[in-house]
């Protein structure tokens, strides 16, 4: 009886739990900031990221959908813009130096912190999966794993961009190669893991 009740939740998960848009669009402002930000351009990067966050999340907000990562992005980049306008350049040396590190660390903290209550990827998944499956073992497990993966990836990106500051001779590797490789891995993992786990879960349920 238990096996029969669990299988519908597995079939309902046949689609991606996190859409190819959705969560990836929410990461776009952070990626834009990471690409554009430098000691001489972080103010423009913050403004570009703020505009991107507002535009990409605007339709959802008008529909009453407020995603954690979108809201954090708007607040974070708005604060950076205010600091750029309110403070003198010499007061922002620390921010110029560590802007990328801080932004990556913020995403990591938000993602991993959401595991304590509601994994942030589950917010996107709920708009693709019927309500009756939100409490299923597959839904819960997949979103815990995906949220953890993104949190760890951005924590590693924070470390990588910090190493770029400490090891300027290797800055290209730590500012570009490593972060891009981590993001590519995270995207592919997000696309492939749910289906793989669903298949394993189905095999165990049928055993």
Secondary structure as the mmCIF struct_conf table of DSSP 4:
data_model
#
loop_
_struct_conf.conf_type_id
_struct_conf.id
_struct_conf.beg_label_comp_id
_struct_conf.beg_label_asym_id
_struct_conf.beg_label_seq_id
_struct_conf.end_label_comp_id
_struct_conf.end_label_asym_id
_struct_conf.end_label_seq_id
HELX_RH_AL_P HELX_RH_AL_P1 UNK A 2 UNK A 12
TURN_TY1_P TURN_TY1_P1 UNK A 13 UNK A 13
BEND BEND1 UNK A 15 UNK A 15
BEND BEND2 UNK A 17 UNK A 18
TURN_TY1_P TURN_TY1_P2 UNK A 20 UNK A 21
HELX_RH_AL_P HELX_RH_AL_P2 UNK A 22 UNK A 36
TURN_TY1_P TURN_TY1_P3 UNK A 39 UNK A 41
HELX_RH_AL_P HELX_RH_AL_P3 UNK A 42 UNK A 62
TURN_TY1_P TURN_TY1_P4 UNK A 63 UNK A 64
HELX_RH_AL_P HELX_RH_AL_P4 UNK A 68 UNK A 86
BEND BEND3 UNK A 87 UNK A 87
HELX_RH_3T_P HELX_RH_3T_P1 UNK A 89 UNK A 92
HELX_RH_AL_P HELX_RH_AL_P5 UNK A 93 UNK A 114
TURN_TY1_P TURN_TY1_P5 UNK A 115 UNK A 117
HELX_RH_AL_P HELX_RH_AL_P6 UNK A 120 UNK A 125
TURN_TY1_P TURN_TY1_P6 UNK A 126 UNK A 128
BEND BEND4 UNK A 129 UNK A 129
HELX_RH_3T_P HELX_RH_3T_P2 UNK A 131 UNK A 133
TURN_TY1_P TURN_TY1_P7 UNK A 134 UNK A 135
BEND BEND5 UNK A 136 UNK A 136
HELX_RH_AL_P HELX_RH_AL_P7 UNK A 137 UNK A 166
HELX_RH_3T_P HELX_RH_3T_P3 UNK A 168 UNK A 170
HELX_RH_AL_P HELX_RH_AL_P8 UNK A 171 UNK A 172
HELX_RH_PI_P HELX_RH_PI_P1 UNK A 173 UNK A 177
HELX_RH_AL_P HELX_RH_AL_P9 UNK A 178 UNK A 206
#
